[in-house]
Amino acid sequence: MNVTAWIVAGLLAALFLMSGAMKVPATKASLAANPRMGWAAPFPITLIKLIGAAEIAGALGLILPRALNVAPWLTPLAAVGLAATMLGAIITHARRSEYPNAAINAVLLALAVFVAVARF
């Protein structure tokens, strides 16, 4: 179970790190040019950057506390935070009828919940 939790946490950390790293330096124009980021149009750029920063923090929180054995209780909290982020993403995509994106977010939500349960 521990190895599985590490693998899932590593996969989630990589995905959220990439996703957050794409959002933090983005401009409104660059987001509008990306066809997969249509959901971002009604949101202020500050909120999008905040979501990106939360994804980066969550990615680091999935791995570093447990790996360094410094406050390992932060790892399940990071997983819960990422799960909450994915819940918001599911709602956003469902409202826009972007069901394939909502399905991907649902899988990421389930994986984040798995890591949270495994690490609590």
Secondary structure, DSSP 4 states (H G I P E B T S, - for coil): -HHHHHHHHHHHHHHHHHHHHHHTT--HHHHHH-GGGGGGTTS-HHHHHHHHHHHHHHHHHHHHHHHHTSSTTHHHHHHHHHHHHHHHHHHHHHHTT-HHHHHHHHHHHHHHHHHHHHH-
